[in-house]
Amino acid sequence: MPRMNCRERWLALLEGRRPDRIPTDYMSTDEFHGRFKRDLGCETDEAMFEQLHVDFPASINVALEPKREHEPSTDDTVDMWGIGRASVAYGTGAYNEVVHNPLGQAQTISDVEAFDWPEADDFTCTINASPSPTPHDTRIVRGGVYEPFLLVCAMRGLERAFEDLILNPPIIEAMLDHIFAFNYAINRRLFEAAGDKIDLFYLAEDLGGQHGPLMSLEMYRRFLLPHQVRMAELARQHDVHVYYHTDGASRIFLPDLIDVVGIEVLNPIQWRCPGMECASLVRDFGDKVVFHGAMDNQQTLPFGTVDDVRAEVRDHIKAFENARWVCAPCHNIQANTPTQNVVAMYEAIHELGALT
């Protein structure tokens, strides 16, 4: 089979064809990424991707320049949604955590409606490509995002947002309506401005925890499914494939995500979570969706040996042999992960992942 480039490899999977080898992807924290490049002796991301044969997507996104102030503030840690964040150290790095919930004290829909909600017409949209100019002929290109309940949790407070699903659903519905309207308009502008340059749209919501779903299927269908369907339809209207991210034990949602929303790529496949075992996912959904991820970064990558990593690559090649798979860590590689384990993952898949 002739050698393919990154773009050709991804498109082969998305179109149901067989690529020359199993494609790969990469996600990491900033702390790991900086150290990893230094350890490899790579000055640029592109040099690192080339050295490890990583089929990393390029991206096209929207930069929003406000035409007016919403919540006048000199605090640059508060974003346009009124969410305050602060850097919180965890030992080997830091995460930007939510420290202020602007709608945390809202009691009624009137309180929600009184909030100064961002609207698309309040912003000038500039299209940014990374790297620039976007190598559309050699790399798959990802653009656009929609993850509304994550934003609700930041605006409302995590515990209160989940309580509201039962105790105060109208507040959640009102917030989700505003968030959807803004994102739909912004994503439509992005797709229209980018023309045919975007291949993948990032649709997301974490529906699973480590041991089970975070909400019931009925709650998902009431609060999240309708807007996800409309956003996915918007992407398809512009010939953009739908990539979906949900962590954890999310199996009960997969029939709706695949058959109703119409997702085409499922990430990240945390196979240690109940119901997410690779073989059973392939059995039930392998003819309908591309699997993305599956390399365990909770145990194998950070705490296993090089041999453990190579064994997991071999196991996944076997499990996904009758399906379409992009080999990648199942989430951001953390700073405590040994360089040699990540190198072993990419070397093993490059060595063993050729398809004939």
Secondary structure, 3 states (H helix, E strand, C coil): CCCCCHHHHHHHHHCCCCCCECCECCCECHHHHHHHHHHHCCCCHHHHHHHHCCCCCEEEEEEEEECCCCCCCCCCCECCCCCEEEEEECCCCEEEEEEECCCCCCCCHHHHHHCCCCCHHHEEEEEEEECCCCCCCCCCEEEEEECHHHHHHHHHCHHHHHHHHHHCHHHHHHHHHHHHHHHHHHHHHHHHHHCCCCCEEEEECCCECCCCECCCHHHHHHHCHHHHHHHHHHHHHCCCEEEEECCCCCHHHHHHHHHHHCCCEEECCCCCCCCCCHHHHHHHHCCCCEEEEEECCCCHHHHCCHHHHHHHHHHHHHHCCCCEEEEEECCCECCCCCHHHHHHHHHHHHHHCECC
